[in-house]
C-alpha cells in the first residue's frame, strides 16, 4: 500500500480517546503506520506504573509511598517488532502489564493526581515534534488540547467486551459476563474520577465503531487527516 507519509513540516498530532476496548490502540497503531507517525499508548504507561507498584505491594490508597518512589520509576515505550515494547527500569513488561491483576487495579492508580501529572508531562514531551498518534482517556482534553485532530472513539459495552475477550490469553480465568461487568466498572471509574475524567473534548469527532471494521475506521481517520491538509 502506498504510504500517506508527507513531509515532516505538515505533521500533525492526533489524539484518540474513548472507553476501554473501543479499539483505540489497534486503530491508533494502524493510523500511525499508514502516516509513518509515532504511536504512543498512554494506557500502557498507567499499566506499567500499576505493575510496578503492585510488584512492590504498594496499594493505590498509599499515595504518600507512591509519590515517594515515583522518581525511581522509569517508563519507556519503544517501537518493537510486534508493536510497542514497554519497559520499566530497563526490564521488558510488555506482557505483564496486560494481566488480570493490572486490569483490575489500573483505574485506581490512574486516579492519583501526582502520578497523572508525571505521566502527562512525559506524554507532552513525546508529542513536541508532532507526527504523533496518542491514545488514552484525556489526550484531547488535557494532554494535547491543541492536537490538530481529536477523535472520541466508542462502541457498545457488549461489543467492547467481545473484542477484549477474543484477544485475552486468560479466557479460562474470567467469564464473558464478568468481563462485561469489569469493563463497565472501569468505564465508571474512568468517567467519575476527579482528575482528568474520561470525556469527549468539545472539538473532538465522535466515532462509534460498533458496526465498523478496523479498516473502515482507519480509512475514515486517514480521510479526516487528508481533509485537514487541504
Ligand atoms: O487503554 P488501557 O485500557 O490500556 O488503559 C488502562 C487504564 O489506564 C484505563 O482504565 C484508564 C487509565 N488511563 C488513563 O487514566 N488515562 C490515559 N490517558 C490512559 C489510560
Boltz pocket constraint, residues with backbone or C-beta under 6 A from the ligand:
constraints:
  - pocket:
      binder: B
      contacts: [[A, 20], [A, 21], [A, 42], [A, 43], [A, 44], [A, 46], [A, 47], [A, 106], [A, 107], [A, 110], [A, 135], [A, 136], [A, 137], [A, 138], [A, 139], [A, 186], [A, 190], [A, 196]]
      max_distance: 6.0
